[in-house]
Every structure is written in C-alpha cells, then in structure tokens.
C-alpha cells in the first residue's frame, strides 16, 4: 500500500513539474525575445535573444550568432 501511495505522489509531482515548466516558457520559446517572428529561427543579434547579455557583444559574438547552428566558426575567430 505504501508503494502505491509513493508512486501516486511521484506521478503527481511529475505532472506538476511539467505543468510548471510549460507555463514558464514564453510563447516563442526560450531563445526568442518578445516580438520575434514565430518559427524555428530567430534574427541574429543581442536584441533578438530571450536572455539579455551580461556584457556587450563584440564582432566575434555577433558573427558566431549569425552563423549558428553551422559548425564552422567565423573566419576571424
């Protein structure tokens, strides 16, 4: 009986966690800033990311963001 209660409590916790995570995401997803177009891709640049950068972006940061998800780094890296 105790094992059944533990399984029910675990299931309830899992469902609650999934609901919390779903509500936490904004409508565009984690990587998108508000106002970005719907879809899989976003515009490049620090103003288009969901989390504001902690420091100013340099030229290499911007070029890396523009080339993502390509595996090759920018030419001046």
C-alpha positions as CSV (number, residue, x, y, z in Angstrom):
1,X,0.0,0.0,0.0
2,X,2.8,2.4,0.8
3,X,4.5,1.7,-2.5
4,X,1.3,2.6,-4.3
5,X,1.0,5.9,-2.4
6,X,4.6,6.7,-3.2
7,X,4.0,6.0,-6.9
8,X,0.9,8.2,-7.0
9,X,2.8,11.0,-5.2
10,X,5.7,10.8,-7.7
11,X,3.3,10.9,-10.6
12,X,1.5,13.9,-9.2
13,X,4.9,15.7,-8.7
14,X,6.0,14.9,-12.2
15,X,2.7,16.2,-13.7
16,X,3.0,19.4,-11.6
17,X,6.6,19.9,-12.7
18,X,5.8,19.5,-16.4
19,X,2.9,22.0,-16.0
20,X,5.2,24.5,-14.3
21,X,7.9,24.1,-17.0
22,X,5.3,24.6,-19.7
23,X,3.9,27.8,-18.1
24,X,7.4,29.2,-17.6
25,X,8.2,29.3,-21.3
26,X,7.1,32.3,-23.2
27,X,5.1,32.0,-26.4
28,X,8.2,32.0,-28.7
29,X,10.4,29.7,-26.6
30,X,13.5,30.2,-24.6
31,X,15.8,31.6,-27.1
32,X,13.5,34.2,-28.6
33,X,12.9,37.8,-27.4
34,X,9.4,39.2,-27.4
35,X,8.3,40.4,-30.8
36,X,10.4,37.9,-32.7
37,X,8.6,36.0,-35.6
38,X,7.1,32.6,-34.9
39,X,9.1,29.6,-36.1
40,X,12.3,27.7,-35.6
41,X,14.7,30.6,-36.4
42,X,15.2,34.0,-34.9
43,X,17.0,37.1,-36.1
44,X,20.7,37.4,-35.2
45,X,22.0,39.9,-32.6
46,X,21.8,40.6,-28.9
47,X,18.4,42.3,-29.2
48,X,16.8,39.1,-30.5
49,X,17.8,36.7,-27.7
50,X,15.4,35.9,-24.8
51,X,18.0,36.5,-22.1
52,X,19.7,39.8,-22.2
53,X,23.5,39.6,-22.5
54,X,25.6,40.2,-19.4
55,X,28.2,42.1,-21.4
56,X,28.3,44.0,-24.7
57,X,28.7,41.8,-27.8
58,X,31.9,42.2,-29.8
59,X,32.2,41.5,-33.6
60,X,33.1,37.8,-33.0
61,X,30.0,37.3,-30.8
62,X,27.7,38.7,-33.5
63,X,29.3,36.7,-36.2
64,X,29.0,33.5,-34.2
65,X,25.3,34.2,-33.6
66,X,24.8,34.9,-37.3
67,X,26.4,31.6,-38.3
68,X,24.5,29.4,-35.7
69,X,23.8,26.4,-36.0
70,X,26.6,25.9,-38.5
71,X,29.5,24.0,-37.1
72,X,32.2,26.3,-38.7
73,X,33.3,29.3,-36.6
74,X,33.5,32.8,-38.2
75,X,36.6,33.5,-40.3
76,X,38.1,35.9,-37.9
77,X,37.7,33.7,-34.8
